[in-house]
Amino acid sequence: MGINLNLLRRNPGNRPKYDIDDEGVMVLYEACKQYKKLLAEDTTQTTTQTTTQTAAQTKEELSSKIIDIIKHNKHVTLKEIAEKLNKSRDGIKHHITKMQKAGKIRHIGKVNDGYWEITN
């Protein structure tokens, strides 16, 4: 987002402040309410985008770790996966259910006597 100097200057009675040092002169204006609102909206949007991207990356990393565990032991249990990843069993079960619905993995056989298959 670029700085719109007109929005900075539109405050009635807003006089610039000057900061002079060895590197030169800096002119400072207090931002008007309209500019502060735009800045807040931009910050909120950026934070939301970053949080969404981070969550997606975290889910993808978890899926990758689960697949690696299954590759090493196709008979691994949910409890064992949860322990290896330091997650709750219910959390792993929820994530594996999503992975199954997405067609990434499937479980063949009975709950206590089956094995995992990586499908894509």
VENLINHU-V135178 format. One record per pair of residues at least 24 apart in sequence whose C-alpha atoms are under 7 Angstrom apart, sorted by sequence separation. I is the first residue (numbers start at 1). J is the second residue. If there is no record, write none. Layout:
I/J
I/J
This chain:
8/32
7/32
8/35
7/35
75/114
75/115
74/115
75/116
74/116
74/117
70/116
